[in-house]
Amino acid sequence: MDGHSKPNHASKFQWLSFAYQGLTELPYDNILKQADSLEVLDLSYNLLDDIYWNPALLGQLEKLSTLILDCNNYTSHVKFPYMASVTTLCINKNKINNLPVFVEEIRRKFPNIRILSMMNNEAAPSYFNGGSLTQYKDYRQYVVSQIPGLEILDDTEVLEKERAQARKTYRLQRQSRNSSRKRREKDESSRRRTHMQKKSHTVIRQ
């Protein structure tokens, strides 16, 4: 099964597409032949999912800059190899429903990502899937706060004022969570001390 390719002057493929081929597994035999030069890999409109996904093999594409996975069956728990070369990920219309889990994976594995498109996933609410404007804004702020190097999220540029607001919002939320955690720890410590004091008084009376 051959993908569509565009050769460069050295007769190597910089771009490779396996779109619209009904794939349930990645054709790594074909893909890895171009590992030393492949920059764009398009796997959109297939039946790919987390089960037969082999991130270790994908990690051999050391020059890959753009990965297109639109219209497949990937979930929030899909795992990627560490790929510093990847700057663009398109994973629109999949089955991603847990935003924190997915974004953390992207943040850790693609440290230089600049463009992320994940429209038409449950975790990316918008008018496309019945989300409200407030949900859409919250979604964008969360993603931008976690991946501060993003320049484009979905089909919209990340403006500096949006980046600043995202930092402010999620800094305040982190501070609030930390304060709540400290209060819980303080309350628990107080309960333990009270319990020990009661136990000590009981022993003394005996």
Contacts in CASP RR format, 6 or more apart in sequence:
PFRMAT RR
TARGET T0000
AUTHOR 0000-0000-0000
METHOD contacts of the structure
MODEL  1
MDGHSKPNHASKFQWLSFAYQGLTELPYDNILKQADSLEVLDLSYNLLDD
IYWNPALLGQLEKLSTLILDCNNYTSHVKFPYMASVTTLCINKNKINNLP
VFVEEIRRKFPNIRILSMMNNEAAPSYFNGGSLTQYKDYRQYVVSQIPGL
EILDDTEVLEKERAQARKTYRLQRQSRNSSRKRREKDESSRRRTHMQKKS
HTVIRQ
1 18 0 8 1.000
1 21 0 8 1.000
1 23 0 8 1.000
1 27 0 8 1.000
1 30 0 8 1.000
2 30 0 8 1.000
3 16 0 8 1.000
3 17 0 8 1.000
3 18 0 8 1.000
3 21 0 8 1.000
3 27 0 8 1.000
3 30 0 8 1.000
4 16 0 8 1.000
4 17 0 8 1.000
4 19 0 8 1.000
5 13 0 8 1.000
5 15 0 8 1.000
5 16 0 8 1.000
5 17 0 8 1.000
5 34 0 8 1.000
6 13 0 8 1.000
6 14 0 8 1.000
6 15 0 8 1.000
7 13 0 8 1.000
7 14 0 8 1.000
8 14 0 8 1.000
8 37 0 8 1.000
10 37 0 8 1.000
12 34 0 8 1.000
12 36 0 8 1.000
12 37 0 8 1.000
13 34 0 8 1.000
13 37 0 8 1.000
13 38 0 8 1.000
14 37 0 8 1.000
14 38 0 8 1.000
14 39 0 8 1.000
14 40 0 8 1.000
15 38 0 8 1.000
15 39 0 8 1.000
15 40 0 8 1.000
15 42 0 8 1.000
16 30 0 8 1.000
16 31 0 8 1.000
16 34 0 8 1.000
16 38 0 8 1.000
16 40 0 8 1.000
16 41 0 8 1.000
16 42 0 8 1.000
17 41 0 8 1.000
17 42 0 8 1.000
18 27 0 8 1.000
18 30 0 8 1.000
18 31 0 8 1.000
18 42 0 8 1.000
18 43 0 8 1.000
18 46 0 8 1.000
19 42 0 8 1.000
19 43 0 8 1.000
19 44 0 8 1.000
19 45 0 8 1.000
19 46 0 8 1.000
19 68 0 8 1.000
20 44 0 8 1.000
20 45 0 8 1.000
20 46 0 8 1.000
21 46 0 8 1.000
22 45 0 8 1.000
22 46 0 8 1.000
22 47 0 8 1.000
23 43 0 8 1.000
23 46 0 8 1.000
23 47 0 8 1.000
23 48 0 8 1.000
24 46 0 8 1.000
24 47 0 8 1.000
24 48 0 8 1.000
24 49 0 8 1.000
24 52 0 8 1.000
25 48 0 8 1.000
25 52 0 8 1.000
26 43 0 8 1.000
26 48 0 8 1.000
26 52 0 8 1.000
26 53 0 8 1.000
26 54 0 8 1.000
26 57 0 8 1.000
26 58 0 8 1.000
28 54 0 8 1.000
28 57 0 8 1.000
31 38 0 8 1.000
31 41 0 8 1.000
31 57 0 8 1.000
31 61 0 8 1.000
32 57 0 8 1.000
32 60 0 8 1.000
32 61 0 8 1.000
35 60 0 8 1.000
35 61 0 8 1.000
35 62 0 8 1.000
36 62 0 8 1.000
36 63 0 8 1.000
37 63 0 8 1.000
38 61 0 8 1.000
38 63 0 8 1.000
38 64 0 8 1.000
39 63 0 8 1.000
39 64 0 8 1.000
39 65 0 8 1.000
39 66 0 8 1.000
40 64 0 8 1.000
40 65 0 8 1.000
40 66 0 8 1.000
40 68 0 8 1.000
41 61 0 8 1.000
41 64 0 8 1.000
41 66 0 8 1.000
41 67 0 8 1.000
41 68 0 8 1.000
42 68 0 8 1.000
43 67 0 8 1.000
43 68 0 8 1.000
43 69 0 8 1.000
43 72 0 8 1.000
44 68 0 8 1.000
44 69 0 8 1.000
44 70 0 8 1.000
44 71 0 8 1.000
44 72 0 8 1.000
44 90 0 8 1.000
45 70 0 8 1.000
45 71 0 8 1.000
45 72 0 8 1.000
46 71 0 8 1.000
46 72 0 8 1.000
47 72 0 8 1.000
47 73 0 8 1.000
48 69 0 8 1.000
48 72 0 8 1.000
48 73 0 8 1.000
48 74 0 8 1.000
49 72 0 8 1.000
49 73 0 8 1.000
49 74 0 8 1.000
49 75 0 8 1.000
50 73 0 8 1.000
50 74 0 8 1.000
50 75 0 8 1.000
50 77 0 8 1.000
50 78 0 8 1.000
50 79 0 8 1.000
53 74 0 8 1.000
53 78 0 8 1.000
53 79 0 8 1.000
55 79 0 8 1.000
55 80 0 8 1.000
55 81 0 8 1.000
56 81 0 8 1.000
58 64 0 8 1.000
58 80 0 8 1.000
58 81 0 8 1.000
58 83 0 8 1.000
59 81 0 8 1.000
59 82 0 8 1.000
59 83 0 8 1.000
61 83 0 8 1.000
61 85 0 8 1.000
62 85 0 8 1.000
63 85 0 8 1.000
64 83 0 8 1.000
64 85 0 8 1.000
64 86 0 8 1.000
65 85 0 8 1.000
65 86 0 8 1.000
65 87 0 8 1.000
65 88 0 8 1.000
66 86 0 8 1.000
66 87 0 8 1.000
66 88 0 8 1.000
66 89 0 8 1.000
66 90 0 8 1.000
67 86 0 8 1.000
67 88 0 8 1.000
67 89 0 8 1.000
67 90 0 8 1.000
68 90 0 8 1.000
69 89 0 8 1.000
69 90 0 8 1.000
69 91 0 8 1.000
69 94 0 8 1.000
70 90 0 8 1.000
70 91 0 8 1.000
70 92 0 8 1.000
70 93 0 8 1.000
70 94 0 8 1.000
71 92 0 8 1.000
71 93 0 8 1.000
71 94 0 8 1.000
72 91 0 8 1.000
72 94 0 8 1.000
73 94 0 8 1.000
73 95 0 8 1.000
74 91 0 8 1.000
74 94 0 8 1.000
74 95 0 8 1.000
74 96 0 8 1.000
75 94 0 8 1.000
75 95 0 8 1.000
75 96 0 8 1.000
75 97 0 8 1.000
76 95 0 8 1.000
76 96 0 8 1.000
76 97 0 8 1.000
76 98 0 8 1.000
76 99 0 8 1.000
76 101 0 8 1.000
76 102 0 8 1.000
76 123 0 8 1.000
77 98 0 8 1.000
77 101 0 8 1.000
78 102 0 8 1.000
78 105 0 8 1.000
79 105 0 8 1.000
80 105 0 8 1.000
80 106 0 8 1.000
80 109 0 8 1.000
80 110 0 8 1.000
81 109 0 8 1.000
82 108 0 8 1.000
82 109 0 8 1.000
82 111 0 8 1.000
83 109 0 8 1.000
83 110 0 8 1.000
84 110 0 8 1.000
84 111 0 8 1.000
84 112 0 8 1.000
85 112 0 8 1.000
86 110 0 8 1.000
86 112 0 8 1.000
86 113 0 8 1.000
87 110 0 8 1.000
87 112 0 8 1.000
87 113 0 8 1.000
87 114 0 8 1.000
87 115 0 8 1.000
88 113 0 8 1.000
88 114 0 8 1.000
88 115 0 8 1.000
88 116 0 8 1.000
89 106 0 8 1.000
89 110 0 8 1.000
89 113 0 8 1.000
89 115 0 8 1.000
89 116 0 8 1.000
89 117 0 8 1.000
90 115 0 8 1.000
90 117 0 8 1.000
91 117 0 8 1.000
91 118 0 8 1.000
91 121 0 8 1.000
92 117 0 8 1.000
92 118 0 8 1.000
92 119 0 8 1.000
92 120 0 8 1.000
92 121 0 8 1.000
93 119 0 8 1.000
93 120 0 8 1.000
93 121 0 8 1.000
94 118 0 8 1.000
94 121 0 8 1.000
95 121 0 8 1.000
95 122 0 8 1.000
96 102 0 8 1.000
96 118 0 8 1.000
96 121 0 8 1.000
96 122 0 8 1.000
96 123 0 8 1.000
96 124 0 8 1.000
97 121 0 8 1.000
97 122 0 8 1.000
97 123 0 8 1.000
98 123 0 8 1.000
99 123 0 8 1.000
99 124 0 8 1.000
99 139 0 8 1.000
99 142 0 8 1.000
99 143 0 8 1.000
100 142 0 8 1.000
102 118 0 8 1.000
102 123 0 8 1.000
103 142 0 8 1.000
103 143 0 8 1.000
103 146 0 8 1.000
103 147 0 8 1.000
104 146 0 8 1.000
106 113 0 8 1.000
106 116 0 8 1.000
106 147 0 8 1.000
107 146 0 8 1.000
107 147 0 8 1.000
113 147 0 8 1.000
113 149 0 8 1.000
113 150 0 8 1.000
114 149 0 8 1.000
114 150 0 8 1.000
114 151 0 8 1.000
114 152 0 8 1.000
115 150 0 8 1.000
115 151 0 8 1.000
115 152 0 8 1.000
116 143 0 8 1.000
116 147 0 8 1.000
116 150 0 8 1.000
116 152 0 8 1.000
116 153 0 8 1.000
116 154 0 8 1.000
117 152 0 8 1.000
117 153 0 8 1.000
117 154 0 8 1.000
117 155 0 8 1.000
118 124 0 8 1.000
118 154 0 8 1.000
119 126 0 8 1.000
119 128 0 8 1.000
119 154 0 8 1.000
119 155 0 8 1.000
120 128 0 8 1.000
120 129 0 8 1.000
121 129 0 8 1.000
122 129 0 8 1.000
123 139 0 8 1.000
124 139 0 8 1.000
124 154 0 8 1.000
125 131 0 8 1.000
125 132 0 8 1.000
125 135 0 8 1.000
125 136 0 8 1.000
125 139 0 8 1.000
126 136 0 8 1.000
126 139 0 8 1.000
126 154 0 8 1.000
127 136 0 8 1.000
140 153 0 8 1.000
140 156 0 8 1.000
140 158 0 8 1.000
140 162 0 8 1.000
140 166 0 8 1.000
141 162 0 8 1.000
141 165 0 8 1.000
141 166 0 8 1.000
141 169 0 8 1.000
141 170 0 8 1.000
142 166 0 8 1.000
142 170 0 8 1.000
143 150 0 8 1.000
143 153 0 8 1.000
144 150 0 8 1.000
144 153 0 8 1.000
144 158 0 8 1.000
144 162 0 8 1.000
144 163 0 8 1.000
144 166 0 8 1.000
145 166 0 8 1.000
145 167 0 8 1.000
145 169 0 8 1.000
145 170 0 8 1.000
146 170 0 8 1.000
148 163 0 8 1.000
148 167 0 8 1.000
150 158 0 8 1.000
151 157 0 8 1.000
151 158 0 8 1.000
152 158 0 8 1.000
END
